[in-house]
């Protein structure tokens, strides 16, 4: 027990580094627009390039982490982040800024892939993912508070991400390589293919809606609400601080309500927050909308990450859903910029809210369809085979009594019991390791 938190903290550190660039996206896009010869949509394109590269790395590496080694991949990702973001921060030459952002995005995606895959393999992935969201929110909030005092320029947020990548580097020494020893484990088929594919597709649009608002929130605050950059930064820091409370609440709530209710109801509430935030016309309304939205967003995101992790204990769906989220995040700033320029911020908010209301239905249904309940020993065979084994393993059953996922199910043959002697003989010849299961099955099945 005591070794698990020590084993999880390097993954939390990698999670923080991999997600930090997307959390700093509003100030990054805003500073590109203000300090480089770029229009607002062009600055959004640069942010989209960064996140598209991050998503591409995740999709490419989703099934290759075990083969290539987590330590090697995480170090490569951190080096790409430091080199790419550092280069983009140190120059005002537009081609180098775009190239550096792209290289840094590849590094962020690689780092996120290792973290998401390894967290999904932990006994309690929801707890570790909420801790990662807590850490990245706290880091981003501290940066939002300090960056306005350090001056302007596009390089400051990029340099901050590069420095965090270097600070996380020592954590990679605590990662075990855990390379696959053969092709069977690495090439095993994905479980829940249909549910995972629908979840990944829905996550693209879900994340796009969130980050369409997040990418233009700075402009809503300065242009529509009439706030200074320092005031907007203070609101963002307060909002991210409220997000910490939401993450703590998600961790405390755990699985008491399952996943369908937090995901479905939470998405509906987020839709209302986005519509309200997009109509902000002063400090009070802008702060209220941003704080409410940022409280709910990471809370629901933690359950979506946990849902993806539950679909495959090797973490492949977790990585692909995380990459799908990055894909939506990539197009979010561009979509927000285009919608706000052609229709205005309030109409943009209504469009995004309507899309989220529609998405809440399939997301909740997937959570209902794929979430099992804890099972007692002796009921795995009768109640679902491999999926039931996954549920039993996730609830802490002794490893020796839980069948391996993908293993052939134990055949059950009907027995006609005519006396005590026959019963004993049947049980004694059932084979090693099947006594308890056979006894449970015969007793319950009669």
RANOR-V915891 format. One line per field, one symbol per residue. psi: psi as a letter, one per 30 degrees, with the letter a starting at -180 (. if undefined). A space follows every 10 residues. Layout:
BEGIN
psi: ???
END
This chain:
BEGIN
psi: effeeeffee eeeeeeeefe eefgeeeeee eeeeflikle eeeeeeeeee feeeeeeeee geggeeefke eeeeeeeeee eeeeeeeeff lgjeeeeeee eeeeeeeeee eeeeeeeeef fleieeeeee eeeeeeeeee eeeeefeeff lakffeeeee eeeeeeffef fffgkkehkk flfeeegklk lheeeeeeee eeeeeeeeee feeefgeeee eeeefhllee eeeeeeeeee eeeeeeeeee eeebgegafe eeeeeeeeee eeeeeeefgk gleeeeeeee eeefeeefee eeeeeeeeef fjffgeeeee eeeeeeeeee feeeeeeeee effleeeeee eeeeeeeeff eeeeeeeeef kalkllkfge efggbeeeee eeefggkkff fklkkfkkkj kjkkkjjfle eeeeeeefgf lkggeeeeee eeeef.
END
